[in-house]
Amino acid sequence: MDSSKKFLLQEKDIPTAWYNVMADMKNKPRPMLNPANKQPMKAEDLYPLFNKACSDQEFNTTDQWIEIPEEVREMYKIWRPTPLVRARGLEKLLDTPAHIYFKNESVSPVGSHKLNSAIAQAYYCKQEGVTNITTETGAGQWGAALSLAAKHFGLALAVYMVKVSYHQKPYRRSIMQTYGAEVIASPSMSTRAGKDIITNNPNYQGSLGTAISEAVELARTTPNCKYVLGSVLNHVGLHQTVIGLEAEKQMEMAGEYPDVVIGCFGGGSNFSGISFPFMRHNLSGERNTRFIAAEPASCPKLTRGKFQYDFGDEAGYTPLIPMYTLGHKFAPAHIHAGGLRYHGAGSVVSQLMQDGLMSAVDIQQLDTFKAATMFAQSEGIIPAPESSHAIAATIAEALKCKEEGVSRTILFNLSGHGLIDMSAYDQYLRGELTNFEYTPAPNL
C-alpha cells in the first residue's frame, strides 16, 4: 500500500444548492406517463405517493440550482465534505501513467453515498407533516441510510428488502433494525403484490422491482404515509450532486480536471452524483470529459436493454418511465452487488445515453471482486461489491493508458465500503463465486 494523497475541504465548502442537470440538457427527458391513459404526468400527479417538494423537483427542468435546506446542510456536516483521494497505490500497482482519483463516500455514518438523499427526503416528508414512510432496498445501503434519516426526523419506516439480500446480508438488516426500522423480506405475504408473486413463484428470491411494488402498495394503503425512493428518479440524482460539486473544488486543489469520470450503475444515483456537475461543462461546450457507467454483466440495462417506456416496478404500480430497461418482469441473478440488481435506468441518464453524452460497460462478478481485492491491497479500503464495478472500469481505463503510453486523469466514485459484505469476499476467496450470464426477460 503506497502513500495516497487526500484533498480535504472545510464545512463552509459543502454546496448550498444541488445541481439540476435537466436545466442544461438540450433534449429534456421524455415525460413519465400515466399508465391508465398514457398521458404525460405533472408534479401534482405524484403528490399522493411522494412528498410535494420531491415531486416538484422531479419535474423541474428550468432551475439550474435548487437550494439545499439549511437543516439538511447541517446534517451533511456530520460527515461532509468527503475526501478526494489520489490513488497512488493503485497507480503503482498497475504501473500506469494515468492519474487516478476517487471520491470517498464510504465515510458517511452508514458507509455509503445514500445518506445524501435519505436526509433530504426524510426532511421534506417531516416538513409536510408525514408520519410514516416506506421504501425498498437491494443490498441494504439505501435502507440503512433512510432508517437513520427517518429516526432523526421521527418518522416510522417500513423497508422491503430483496429476499436474497435479506439472507445474504443479515448485518445490513440488523443496522436498519438498530435504527428502528421494520424490515420485511420481499416478496412477502404482507401485500397483494407480494402474495401474487409468491403464489406464481414460491421460491422467487425477489428483485428491486418486486420490493418497490410492495413498498408502493403499503404507502398507498397506510394513512399519512409517503413512499421514498433511493435511486432512478430525477430528484434522487439531484440530491446526490453534492458529491460531484465537492469533487470539482477538490480537483481544482489537485491542479487537475478529469478526462474520464466513472460510477457504478444500478438505477443511477451515485453515477448521477459524481457525473452531472462535471457534465454541465460538456453541455456548455467547455469540456469534453468522458462519462462511463459500470453495470453488472448479469443486469446490463444500459448495454443490452431497450430504450422504451416501462414500469419502475414488477407489479406495474408506478408511472411509465422512459428508460433503458431489461423489462419490469426481469429476474436478476443473485449477484452480491444487490444495489445494482435493477431492471431499468433513470429517465435523465437514459436520455443522456440516447444522446451519446455518456457510455456504459458491463462487468462480470468475478472481475469486480478481482478489482476490489487489488484496490483493498493497494489503497487499504475494502470496497462494496457495487463500487467494485467502478473500480474494475477504472482499472481497465488505466491499463489502456499504459498500453497507449498516455496519461489521463480518471475520477471514480467510491460509493461505499464493503465491511458488511465480507461473506461475499469469503465466497470469492474460497473460489465459490461464479459469473452469471444475462438471460432476457420474456416481456422485453
C-alpha positions in Angstrom: 0.0 0.0 0.0 1.6 3.2 -1.2 1.0 6.7 0.3 -2.0 8.2 -1.3 -2.8 11.9 -1.2 -6.0 13.4 0.3 -7.7 16.6 -0.8 -9.9 17.9 2.0 -12.5 20.7 2.1 -14.0 22.6 5.0 -17.6 22.7 6.2 -18.1 26.0 4.5 -17.4 24.3 1.2 -20.4 22.0 1.4 -22.6 23.0 -1.5 -25.5 25.3 -0.7 -27.5 24.2 -3.7 -27.9 20.9 -5.7 -27.2 21.0 -9.5 -30.2 20.2 -11.8 -28.7 18.8 -15.0 -32.2 18.8 -16.7 -32.0 22.6 -16.9 -28.9 22.4 -19.2 -30.0 19.4 -21.3 -30.8 20.3 -24.9 -33.1 17.2 -25.2 -35.1 17.0 -22.0 -36.1 13.6 -20.7 -39.4 12.4 -22.0 -42.3 12.8 -19.5 -43.5 10.0 -17.3 -46.9 8.7 -18.4 -50.0 7.8 -16.5 -50.3 4.0 -17.3 -54.2 4.3 -17.3 -54.4 6.8 -20.1 -50.8 7.2 -21.4 -51.0 11.0 -20.8 -47.9 12.9 -19.5 -47.9 13.3 -15.8 -47.5 16.5 -13.8 -45.9 17.1 -10.3 -49.3 17.1 -8.6 -50.0 13.6 -10.0 -47.2 12.3 -7.7 -48.4 14.1 -4.6 -50.5 11.2 -3.3 -47.4 8.9 -3.3 -44.4 11.2 -2.8 -43.8 14.3 -0.8 -44.7 17.5 -2.6 -41.1 19.0 -2.6 -39.6 16.0 -4.2 -42.5 15.7 -6.7 -41.8 19.3 -7.8 -38.1 18.7 -8.1 -38.9 15.6 -10.2 -40.4 17.8 -12.9 -38.2 20.8 -12.6 -36.4 21.3 -16.0 -35.7 25.0 -15.7 -33.9 25.8 -12.5 -30.2 25.0 -12.8 -29.7 25.3 -9.0 -32.1 24.1 -6.2 -31.3 25.4 -2.7 -30.4 22.8 -0.1 -32.5 23.4 3.1 -30.3 24.6 6.0 -31.4 21.7 8.2 -30.3 19.2 5.6 -27.0 21.0 5.1 -26.4 21.0 8.9 -26.9 17.2 8.9 -24.5 16.9 5.9 -21.8 18.4 8.2 -21.8 15.2 10.2 -19.6 13.7 7.5 -19.3 16.1 4.6 -17.3 17.2 2.8 -15.9 13.8 2.0 -12.3 13.2 1.0 -11.0 13.2 -2.6 -8.0 10.8 -2.8 -5.2 10.4 -5.3 -4.9 6.6 -5.5 -1.1 6.4 -5.8 -1.0 2.9 -4.5 -3.3 1.6 -7.3 -1.4 3.6 -9.9 1.8 2.0 -8.7 0.3 -1.5 -8.7 -1.0 -1.0 -12.3 2.3 0.7 -13.4 0.1 3.2 -15.3 0.8 6.8 -16.3 -2.8 7.6 -15.5 -3.7 9.7 -12.5 -6.5 8.0 -10.6 -8.6 9.9 -8.1 -11.6 8.6 -6.1 -14.3 10.4 -4.1 -14.6 8.5 -0.8 -18.4 8.4 0.0 -17.8 5.4 2.3 -17.0 7.7 5.2 -20.7 8.5 5.9 -22.2 7.1 9.1 -23.9 4.3 7.1 -20.9 3.7 4.9 -22.3 4.8 1.5 -23.5 7.8 -0.5 -27.1 7.0 0.0 -27.5 9.3 3.1 -27.2 12.4 0.8 -30.7 11.8 -0.5 -32.2 10.0 2.5 -31.7 13.0 4.7 -33.3 15.3 2.2 -36.3 13.2 1.5 -37.0 12.5 5.2 -36.7 16.2 5.9 -39.3 17.1 3.2 -41.6 14.4 4.5 -41.4 15.7 8.0 -42.0 19.3 6.8 -45.1 18.1 5.1 -46.4 16.5 8.3 -46.0 12.9 7.1 -45.7 10.4 9.9 -44.9 7.1 8.1 -42.7 6.3 5.1 -42.0 3.2 3.1 -39.2 2.1 0.8 -37.3 -0.8 -0.8 -33.7 -1.7 -0.6 -31.5 -4.1 -2.5 -28.2 -4.7 -0.7 -29.4 -2.6 2.2 -27.3 0.6 1.8 -30.4 2.7 1.0 -32.5 1.0 3.7 -29.7 1.7 6.3 -29.4 5.4 5.2 -33.2 6.0 5.3 -33.5 4.2 8.6 -31.1 6.7 10.2 -32.7 9.7 8.5 -36.2 8.5 9.5 -35.2 8.1 13.1 -33.7 11.6 13.2 -36.9 13.2 11.9 -39.2 11.0 14.0 -40.7 9.0 11.1 -41.9 5.4 11.2 -40.2 3.4 8.4 -41.0 0.1 6.8 -38.3 -1.3 4.5 -38.9 -4.1 1.9 -35.5 -5.7 1.5 -35.0 -8.0 -1.5 -35.2 -11.5 -0.1 -31.9 -12.8 -1.5 -30.1 -9.8 0.1 -32.1 -10.2 3.3 -30.4 -13.6 3.8 -27.0 -12.7 2.1 -26.5 -9.6 4.2 -28.0 -10.0 7.7 -25.9 -7.3 9.2 -27.4 -4.7 6.9 -30.8 -5.8 8.1 -29.5 -5.5 11.7 -28.4 -1.9 11.0 -31.8 -0.9 9.8 -33.5 -2.6 12.8 -31.0 -0.9 15.2 -32.0 2.5 13.8 -35.7 1.5 14.5 -37.0 0.5 11.1 -39.2 -2.5 10.3 -37.5 -4.8 7.7 -39.6 -7.2 5.6 -38.1 -9.8 3.2 -39.6 -9.2 -0.3 -41.6 -10.8 -1.8 -43.7 -11.1 1.4 -47.2 -12.1 2.3 -47.9 -8.6 3.7 -49.1 -7.1 0.4 -51.3 -8.1 -2.5 -48.3 -7.7 -4.9 -46.1 -10.0 -2.7 -48.8 -12.6 -2.4 -49.4 -12.8 -6.1 -45.7 -13.1 -6.8 -45.2 -15.9 -4.2 -48.3 -17.7 -5.5 -46.9 -17.7 -9.0 -43.3 -18.5 -8.0 -43.0 -19.8 -4.4 -39.2 -19.9 -4.5 -38.6 -16.4 -6.0 -35.9 -14.6 -4.2 -37.0 -11.1 -5.2 -35.8 -8.1 -7.1 -35.8 -4.4 -6.6 -38.8 -4.2 -8.9 -40.7 -6.6 -6.5 -39.7 -4.7 -3.4 -40.8 -1.4 -5.0 -44.2 -2.8 -5.7 -44.7 -3.8 -2.1 -43.4 -0.5 -0.7 -45.7 1.5 -3.1 -48.7 -0.6 -2.1 -48.1 -0.2 1.6 -47.7 3.6 1.1 -51.0 3.8 -0.8 -52.9 1.9 1.9 -51.4 3.4 5.1 -52.7 6.7 6.4 -50.4 9.7 6.3 -47.7 7.7 4.6 -45.4 8.5 1.7 -43.1 6.4 -0.5 -39.4 7.3 -0.6 -37.1 6.1 -3.3 -33.3 5.6 -3.2 -32.4 5.8 -6.9 -33.8 6.0 -10.5 -35.9 9.2 -10.2 -34.6 12.6 -11.0 -34.9 14.2 -7.5 -32.7 11.4 -6.1 -29.9 12.1 -8.6 -30.3 15.8 -7.9 -29.6 15.3 -4.2 -26.5 13.3 -4.9 -24.8 16.1 -6.9 -23.2 17.2 -3.7 -20.7 14.5 -4.5 -19.5 15.9 -7.8 -19.8 19.6 -6.7 -17.4 18.9 -3.9 -15.1 16.9 -6.2 -14.9 19.8 -8.6 -13.4 22.0 -5.9 -11.1 19.2 -4.8 -9.9 18.5 -8.4 -9.0 22.2 -8.6 -7.0 21.8 -5.4 -5.1 18.9 -7.1 -4.5 21.1 -10.1 -6.2 18.6 -12.4 -9.5 18.1 -14.3 -10.9 14.6 -15.1 -10.7 13.2 -18.6 -12.8 10.3 -17.5 -15.5 10.1 -14.8 -16.8 6.7 -13.7 -19.5 5.4 -11.4 -21.1 2.0 -10.8 -24.7 1.8 -12.1 -27.9 0.3 -10.7 -30.6 2.9 -11.1 -28.3 5.9 -11.4 -28.0 7.7 -8.0 -24.2 7.7 -7.4 -23.3 7.8 -11.1 -25.5 11.0 -11.4 -24.0 12.4 -8.2 -20.4 12.2 -9.4 -21.0 12.9 -13.1 -23.7 15.6 -13.5 -21.7 18.5 -12.0 -18.8 17.7 -14.4 -21.2 17.0 -17.3 -22.6 20.5 -17.2 -19.2 21.7 -18.6 -19.6 19.3 -21.5 -23.2 20.5 -22.1 -21.9 24.1 -22.2 -19.1 23.1 -24.7 -16.3 24.0 -22.3 -15.0 20.4 -21.8 -15.0 17.0 -23.4 -14.9 14.6 -20.4 -16.0 11.0 -21.0 -18.5 9.5 -18.6 -18.7 5.8 -18.0 -21.4 3.9 -16.1 -20.2 0.5 -14.9 -23.0 -2.1 -14.5 -23.2 -5.9 -13.9 -22.9 -8.1 -16.9 -25.9 -10.1 -15.5 -28.1 -7.0 -15.3 -26.9 -4.9 -18.2 -29.8 -2.4 -18.9 -27.6 0.3 -20.4 -25.5 -2.0 -22.7 -28.2 -4.6 -23.6 -31.5 -3.1 -22.7 -34.1 -1.3 -24.8 -35.0 2.4 -24.6 -38.7 2.4 -24.1 -41.4 3.2 -21.6 -41.6 0.7 -18.8 -42.8 0.4 -15.3 -40.4 1.0 -12.4 -41.7 -2.0 -10.5 -42.7 -5.6 -11.1 -46.4 -5.3 -10.4 -47.0 -2.2 -12.6 -47.9 0.2 -9.8 -45.6 3.0 -10.9 -45.9 5.5 -13.7 -44.5 4.5 -17.1 -40.9 5.8 -17.2 -38.8 6.4 -20.4 -35.8 4.2 -19.7 -33.2 1.8 -20.8 -34.8 -1.4 -19.5 -34.5 -5.2 -19.4 -38.2 -5.4 -18.8 -40.0 -4.9 -15.4 -40.5 -8.7 -15.2 -36.8 -9.3 -15.4 -35.5 -11.6 -12.7 -31.9 -10.6 -11.9 -29.2 -13.1 -11.0 -28.2 -13.4 -7.3 -25.0 -11.4 -7.6 -23.7 -9.8 -4.4 -23.9 -6.3 -5.8 -27.5 -6.2 -4.7 -27.8 -2.5 -5.2 -27.2 -2.9 -8.9 -29.8 -5.6 -9.5 -32.4 -3.3 -11.0 -34.1 -3.7 -14.4 -34.1 0.0 -15.6 -32.2 3.2 -15.7 -33.5 6.6 -14.7 -35.0 8.8 -17.4 -32.3 11.5 -17.2 -29.4 9.0 -17.6 -31.4 7.2 -20.3 -31.8 10.4 -22.3 -28.1 11.3 -21.8 -27.2 7.8 -23.1 -29.5 8.2 -26.0 -27.8 11.5 -26.9 -24.3 9.9 -26.7 -23.2 12.1 -23.8 -22.1 9.1 -21.8 -21.3 5.4 -22.3 -21.6 2.2 -20.3 -19.6 -1.0 -19.8 -20.9 -4.3 -18.2 -18.6 -6.3 -15.9 -18.6 -9.9 -14.7 -18.9 -10.6 -11.0 -15.5 -12.3 -10.7 -13.8 -9.3 -12.4 -15.3 -6.9 -9.9 -14.0 -8.9 -6.9 -10.6 -9.2 -8.5 -10.6 -5.4 -8.9 -11.9 -4.9 -5.3 -9.1 -7.1 -4.0 -6.5 -5.1 -5.9 -7.9 -1.9 -4.6 -8.0 -3.1 -1.0 -4.4 -4.3 -1.1 -3.1 -1.0 -2.7 -5.4 1.6 -1.0 -6.4 -0.1 2.2 -10.1 0.2 1.7 -12.4 -2.8 1.2 -15.0 -1.6 -1.3 -18.6 -2.5 -1.6 -19.4 -5.0 -4.4 -21.4 -2.3 -6.1 -18.5 0.2 -6.0 -16.1 -2.5 -7.3 -17.7 -2.2 -10.7 -16.5 1.3 -10.9 -13.0 0.2 -9.7 -12.9 -2.5 -12.4 -13.8 0.0 -15.1 -11.2 2.4 -13.7 -8.5 -0.3 -13.8 -9.4 -1.0 -17.4 -9.1 2.6 -18.4 -5.8 3.0 -16.5 -4.4 -0.1 -18.3 -5.5 1.5 -21.7 -3.4 4.5 -20.7 -0.5 2.2 -20.1 -0.9 0.4 -23.5 -1.2 3.7 -25.3 1.6 5.4 -23.4 -0.6 8.4 -22.5 -1.6 10.0 -19.2 -5.2 10.7 -18.4 -6.9 11.8 -15.3 -9.5 9.4 -14.1 -12.1 10.1 -11.3 -14.4 7.5 -9.9 -16.9 7.4 -7.1 -16.2 5.0 -4.2 -19.9 4.9 -3.3 -19.5 2.7 -0.3 -17.3 0.3 1.8 -17.6 -3.5 1.9 -17.1 -4.1 5.6 -20.6 -5.5 5.9 -20.2 -7.6 2.7 -17.4 -9.9 4.0 -19.4 -13.0 3.4 -19.2 -12.2 -0.3 -15.4 -11.8 0.0 -15.3 -15.1 1.9 -17.0 -16.8 -1.0 -14.7 -15.1 -3.6 -11.6 -16.1 -1.7 -12.8 -19.7 -1.4 -13.4 -19.8 -5.1 -17.2 -20.3 -4.6 -18.4 -17.2 -6.6 -19.4 -17.5 -10.2 -20.3 -15.3 -13.1 -23.8 -15.1 -14.4 -24.9 -14.7 -18.0 -27.7 -12.3 -18.9 -31.0 -14.0 -19.8 -33.5 -11.7 -21.4 -36.9 -11.4 -19.8 -39.9 -12.6 -21.9 -41.6 -9.2 -21.9 -38.7 -7.2 -23.2 
